[in-house]
Amino acid sequence: MTTSRAQRPSPEDRRDDATIAGLKQENVQLQHAVGSHATVDQAIGVLLATHRIPPTAGFQVLREVSQRTNVKLHSIAEALIAWAMGRPMPEPMGQELDAAVQRHP
């Protein structure tokens, strides 16, 4: 019988590796969430400035447009920010946005 002189990782070492991998994944997810939150906040700011609606109504408008167009809220927010910078708003999204703003005086 031959034995290897190489040290095998202990179960504790494997758990530590799994913990580190889990923490790295959680860190990436949190960074994405923070970026998405900032984008949504900026889009709410655009709605406040262009339509003079309160922040809570701004979020509701974004949420309604997201639900009615089946587009993620983050994507709606990005399109609204791009529109504020001079790019055209995709037509179904623009129509839903106008309708949602009308529902929130």
CYANA upper distance limits for C-alpha pairs under 8 A (distance plus 0.5 A):
  9 PRO  CA     13 ASP  CA      6.35
  9 PRO  CA     14 ARG  CA      7.29
 10 SER  CA     14 ARG  CA      7.06
 11 PRO  CA     15 ARG  CA      6.77
 12 GLU  CA     16 ASP  CA      6.70
 13 ASP  CA     17 ASP  CA      6.76
 14 ARG  CA     18 ALA  CA      6.71
 15 ARG  CA     19 THR  CA      6.56
 16 ASP  CA     20 ILE  CA      6.64
 17 ASP  CA     21 ALA  CA      6.66
 18 ALA  CA     22 GLY  CA      6.58
 19 THR  CA     23 LEU  CA      6.63
 20 ILE  CA     24 LYS  CA      6.66
 21 ALA  CA     25 GLN  CA      6.76
 22 GLY  CA     26 GLU  CA      6.65
 23 LEU  CA     27 ASN  CA      6.55
 24 LYS  CA     28 VAL  CA      6.87
 25 GLN  CA     29 GLN  CA      6.81
 26 GLU  CA     30 LEU  CA      6.63
 27 ASN  CA     31 GLN  CA      6.68
 28 VAL  CA     32 HIS  CA      6.78
 29 GLN  CA     33 ALA  CA      6.68
 30 LEU  CA     34 VAL  CA      6.66
 31 GLN  CA     35 GLY  CA      6.79
 32 HIS  CA     36 SER  CA      6.64
 33 ALA  CA     37 HIS  CA      6.54
 34 VAL  CA     38 ALA  CA      6.75
 35 GLY  CA     39 THR  CA      6.85
 36 SER  CA     40 VAL  CA      6.76
 36 SER  CA     74 HIS  CA      6.58
 37 HIS  CA     41 ASP  CA      6.65
 38 ALA  CA     42 GLN  CA      6.70
 39 THR  CA     43 ALA  CA      6.76
 39 THR  CA     74 HIS  CA      7.47
 39 THR  CA     77 ALA  CA      6.75
 39 THR  CA     78 GLU  CA      7.12
 40 VAL  CA     44 ILE  CA      6.70
 40 VAL  CA     59 PHE  CA      8.48
 40 VAL  CA     73 LEU  CA      8.23
 40 VAL  CA     74 HIS  CA      6.81
 40 VAL  CA     77 ALA  CA      5.83
 40 VAL  CA     78 GLU  CA      8.27
 41 ASP  CA     45 GLY  CA      6.77
 42 GLN  CA     46 VAL  CA      6.90
 42 GLN  CA     77 ALA  CA      8.23
 42 GLN  CA     81 ILE  CA      7.66
 43 ALA  CA     47 LEU  CA      6.91
 43 ALA  CA     77 ALA  CA      5.57
 43 ALA  CA     78 GLU  CA      7.76
 43 ALA  CA     80 LEU  CA      6.52
 43 ALA  CA     81 ILE  CA      6.16
 44 ILE  CA     48 LEU  CA      6.68
 44 ILE  CA     55 PRO  CA      6.82
 44 ILE  CA     58 GLY  CA      5.60
 44 ILE  CA     59 PHE  CA      6.74
 44 ILE  CA     62 LEU  CA      8.36
 44 ILE  CA     77 ALA  CA      8.42
 45 GLY  CA     49 ALA  CA      6.66
 45 GLY  CA     55 PRO  CA      8.07
 45 GLY  CA     58 GLY  CA      8.45
 46 VAL  CA     50 THR  CA      6.49
 46 VAL  CA     80 LEU  CA      7.98
 46 VAL  CA     81 ILE  CA      7.49
 46 VAL  CA     84 ALA  CA      7.48
 47 LEU  CA     51 HIS  CA      5.97
 47 LEU  CA     52 ARG  CA      7.39
 47 LEU  CA     53 ILE  CA      7.27
 47 LEU  CA     58 GLY  CA      6.51
 48 LEU  CA     52 ARG  CA      5.12
 48 LEU  CA     53 ILE  CA      5.53
 48 LEU  CA     54 PRO  CA      6.78
 48 LEU  CA     55 PRO  CA      7.21
 48 LEU  CA     58 GLY  CA      7.34
 49 ALA  CA     53 ILE  CA      8.44
 51 HIS  CA    101 VAL  CA      8.03
 53 ILE  CA     57 ALA  CA      6.74
 53 ILE  CA     58 GLY  CA      6.94
 53 ILE  CA    104 HIS  CA      7.97
 53 ILE  CA    105 PRO  CA      7.24
 54 PRO  CA     58 GLY  CA      6.75
 55 PRO  CA     59 PHE  CA      6.90
 56 THR  CA     60 GLN  CA      6.87
 57 ALA  CA     61 VAL  CA      6.56
 57 ALA  CA    104 HIS  CA      6.78
 58 GLY  CA     62 LEU  CA      6.87
 59 PHE  CA     63 ARG  CA      6.62
 60 GLN  CA     64 GLU  CA      6.53
 61 VAL  CA     65 VAL  CA      6.69
 61 VAL  CA     97 LEU  CA      7.53
 61 VAL  CA    100 ALA  CA      5.88
 61 VAL  CA    101 VAL  CA      6.69
 61 VAL  CA    104 HIS  CA      8.02
 62 LEU  CA     66 SER  CA      6.62
 62 LEU  CA     73 LEU  CA      6.91
 62 LEU  CA     76 ILE  CA      7.33
 62 LEU  CA     77 ALA  CA      7.62
 62 LEU  CA     97 LEU  CA      8.10
 63 ARG  CA     67 GLN  CA      6.69
 63 ARG  CA     73 LEU  CA      6.70
 64 GLU  CA     68 ARG  CA      6.54
 64 GLU  CA    100 ALA  CA      7.22
 65 VAL  CA     69 THR  CA      6.43
 65 VAL  CA     71 VAL  CA      8.44
 65 VAL  CA     73 LEU  CA      8.38
 65 VAL  CA     76 ILE  CA      7.97
 65 VAL  CA     93 MET  CA      7.42
 65 VAL  CA     96 GLU  CA      6.15
 65 VAL  CA     97 LEU  CA      6.38
 65 VAL  CA    100 ALA  CA      7.31
 66 SER  CA     70 ASN  CA      6.08
 66 SER  CA     71 VAL  CA      5.49
 66 SER  CA     72 LYS  CA      6.17
 66 SER  CA     73 LEU  CA      5.62
 66 SER  CA     76 ILE  CA      6.99
 67 GLN  CA     71 VAL  CA      7.44
 67 GLN  CA     72 LYS  CA      8.50
 68 ARG  CA     96 GLU  CA      7.82
 69 THR  CA     92 PRO  CA      7.81
 69 THR  CA     93 MET  CA      7.19
 69 THR  CA     96 GLU  CA      8.06
 71 VAL  CA     75 SER  CA      7.11
 71 VAL  CA     76 ILE  CA      7.26
 72 LYS  CA     76 ILE  CA      6.95
 73 LEU  CA     77 ALA  CA      6.69
 74 HIS  CA     78 GLU  CA      6.74
 75 SER  CA     79 ALA  CA      6.70
 76 ILE  CA     80 LEU  CA      6.71
 76 ILE  CA     93 MET  CA      8.16
 77 ALA  CA     81 ILE  CA      6.74
 78 GLU  CA     82 ALA  CA      6.66
 79 ALA  CA     83 TRP  CA      6.58
 79 ALA  CA     89 MET  CA      6.97
 79 ALA  CA     90 PRO  CA      8.31
 80 LEU  CA     84 ALA  CA      6.77
 80 LEU  CA     89 MET  CA      7.58
 81 ILE  CA     85 MET  CA      6.94
 82 ALA  CA     86 GLY  CA      7.03
 82 ALA  CA     87 ARG  CA      5.96
 82 ALA  CA     88 PRO  CA      8.21
 82 ALA  CA     89 MET  CA      8.30
 83 TRP  CA     87 ARG  CA      5.10
 83 TRP  CA     88 PRO  CA      6.06
 83 TRP  CA     89 MET  CA      6.07
 89 MET  CA     93 MET  CA      7.40
 89 MET  CA     94 GLY  CA      6.16
 90 PRO  CA     94 GLY  CA      6.51
 91 GLU  CA     95 GLN  CA      6.69
 92 PRO  CA     96 GLU  CA      6.77
 93 MET  CA     97 LEU  CA      6.48
 94 GLY  CA     98 ASP  CA      6.70
 95 GLN  CA     99 ALA  CA      6.78
 96 GLU  CA    100 ALA  CA      6.49
 97 LEU  CA    101 VAL  CA      6.65
 98 ASP  CA    102 GLN  CA      6.81
 99 ALA  CA    103 ARG  CA      6.97
100 ALA  CA    104 HIS  CA      7.16
101 VAL  CA    105 PRO  CA      7.53
